[in-house]
Amino acid sequence: MKKEPQNWYAYYKVKKPSLINRKRLVTTFLEMININSPSFHEGLMGDYLEAKLRSLGCRVLRQKYDASFNIIATKKGNRKNILPLILSGHMDTIEPTEGLRYSVKDNIIRSTGDTVLGADDKSAIAQIIEAVTVVGEHCIPHGDVEIVFTSAEERGLHGAKNLDYRKIQGKHALVLDSGGRVGKLVTAAPSHISYELHVMGRPAHAGIEPEKGINAIRVAAEIIGAVPDGRIDAETTANIGMVSGGTATNVVPKEIMLRGEVRSHSATALKRITSDIFGHARDVARRRNARVRITEEKEYRAFRIRQNDLFLNFMNDTFLKCGIRPEHVISGGGSDANIFNAKGIRSINISTGMQKVHSTDEFIGMEDLVRGCRVVLAAIENFSEFSAQTGTREKKRSQRDSLCSYPFQRCLRSGSCDRSRGRVCWRS
Ligand SMILES: [Zn+2]
């Protein structure tokens, strides 16, 4: 991998002036943040995007699922033998967004404080739309670009979980859903388990016969005090985030519900901490003559992209070509990239330049909006190089495989080839 950021920077600065229309990009972004689209209510946003993508010559599909829908669009390539590249963002925003007000000052677009801005993740969508517009406008050579806009990401990656993967050909995705400066690439994200823990005590009149009751709130409090919490180690976190229950001050509470989560990059640690929490809860309940009922849900699986991964190296190069230093980040949060990776699509989550997301102080600089868009455009433009590289590798592999003379050298059990080991290879 050639690392010549300064040379590339000079190349882009001097020989290749930006084709991005900054005004159009900002306008698209502002149009979108004015559309209210909380999770599961992405209808208007979907209409806007469908029309926009059709006007750019894309084939657009609104893929419905029980709770909402995803938008899958394809910008057909004008060159052959280039792998499809998937670009993805999510249409929904965290709340509050109703009656959104924003200000534009010193080239920074920020919420005025009562709502979020919605740059998470409309900055991503604006960057993708502008990049695809430029590609069409300037007849830039490219392969198929598959655009996937998911829904209800903020409420548990519902869109990605319900996406119809048969409608997508690509095996490499850029998910634009990370905050901070442009240049950040999330190369690892944890697995996530959420759980509900119902503590059942016994109700009684608190004034007349409290001794007959078992106070579920007190048992729950003891459980909360006993279980591992916060940062467990560098790879693992745990949190109890919601408590609900109780009916009146004069009733010894019968039932309390605790909701929590565990995240870890390590499958072993995830299992150990989860069973620790549930074990402690059962022990405390037994000691206090109460009962617990636990339900758990696997939200998503961890992923880790290796440092020598071809797609990661391609993205490093792409950033350098744009004069931006790539920075690999190990995230503690999940995104659609977790689901895509679990489905066999190599996915990297990159930053759009949005800042202070999930807060009413959310903002994004116009320069960052443009820089993020430049990266997307460069990725589309240069994906032919990546395709050629990958193609050569696969060609070499198939040539090597074809050297086998069945049945002596091809493994009978796995069907794959290992010329040094004869009939049954180590891979099986
Ligand atoms: Zn997001």
Residues whose N, C-alpha, C, O or C-beta is under 5 A from the ligand:
A	BS01	ZN	D120 D121 D177
